């Protein structure tokens, strides 16, 4: 379940990232750690995402978050690149990774499975479409809990 502060944090983080030529691709607030950890994943829009990108975003976002006082208690901020084995969530990611191998997990069995591995064909309003050895499969969106890129061996 997404922490209730994440939408507000993203509202602050997205313009900061854009001003640096970056894009926020995800955020998680882990309050079960001491101190709590706010992790923000970014991607460089023009080049490979590097440590310099993470450092620039961390400094800029830390200032904005501190000024907003959105997080009332002490926390640790982590800014990183999600890497290749990451979850797909945005329309842009589903378009960018068309043809890549993904794992799709469902909340309940569908067509006899809770997990599928195949080449990503597309995502639309109703389903995520995969190709499994040339066979088309469409997993309904309302059942999907996660779509993750599979790292090449």
WOJO-V790040 format. One record per residue. N is the residue number from 0. RES is the residue in one small letter. OMEGA is omega in degrees with one decimal (* if undefined). Layout:
BEGIN
N RES OMEGA
N RES OMEGA
END
This chain:
BEGIN
0 x -178.7
1 x 177.7
2 x -175.2
3 x 179.5
4 x -174.4
5 x 178.6
6 x 179.6
7 x 178.1
8 x 178.7
9 x 176.7
10 x 178.5
11 x -173.7
12 x -176.1
13 x 178.2
14 x 177.2
15 x 179.6
16 x -178.8
17 x -179.4
18 x -179.7
19 x -177.5
20 x -177.2
21 x 176.5
22 x 173.8
23 x -179.3
24 x 177.2
25 x 176.9
26 x 178.9
27 x 176.4
28 x -178.1
29 x -177.0
30 x 179.5
31 x 177.8
32 x 179.6
33 x -3.4
34 x 175.7
35 x -177.5
36 x 172.8
37 x 179.6
38 x 178.1
39 x 178.2
40 x -177.7
41 x 174.9
42 x 173.9
43 x -176.2
44 x -173.8
45 x -173.2
46 x 173.7
47 x 179.4
48 x -177.4
49 x 179.4
50 x 178.9
51 x 177.7
52 x -179.5
53 x 179.5
54 x 179.7
55 x -179.8
56 x -179.2
57 x -179.5
58 x -176.7
59 x -178.4
60 x 178.9
61 x 179.2
62 x -178.7
63 x 179.9
64 x 178.8
65 x 179.7
66 x -177.7
67 x -176.5
68 x -178.7
69 x 177.0
70 x -170.6
71 x -176.0
72 x 178.7
73 x 178.3
74 x 175.2
75 x 178.2
76 x 174.5
77 x 174.4
78 x -177.1
79 x 173.6
80 x -176.6
81 x 178.5
82 x -174.4
83 x -176.2
84 x -174.5
85 x 179.3
86 x 175.1
87 x 179.0
88 x -175.6
89 x 176.4
90 x -179.2
91 x 179.3
92 x 179.3
93 x 177.2
94 x -177.7
95 x -174.5
96 x 174.1
97 x -179.4
98 x 178.0
99 x 176.5
100 x 179.2
101 x 170.3
102 x 177.8
103 x 178.1
104 x -178.5
105 x -179.3
106 x 178.8
107 x -178.4
108 x 174.5
109 x -177.6
110 x 176.1
111 x -177.6
112 x 169.9
113 x -179.1
114 x 177.7
115 x 172.7
116 x 179.8
117 x 177.1
118 x 179.5
119 x 177.1
120 x 178.1
121 x 169.5
122 x 173.8
123 x -177.1
124 x -174.1
125 x -169.1
126 x 166.3
127 x -175.6
128 x 179.3
129 x 169.9
130 x 177.4
131 x -178.3
132 x 178.6
133 x 179.4
134 x -178.7
135 x 174.8
136 x 178.5
137 x 179.9
138 x -178.0
139 x -177.6
140 x -175.5
141 x 177.9
142 x -171.5
143 x 175.7
144 x 178.8
145 x 173.2
146 x -173.6
147 x 174.5
148 x 176.4
149 x 178.8
150 x 175.8
151 x -177.6
152 x *
END
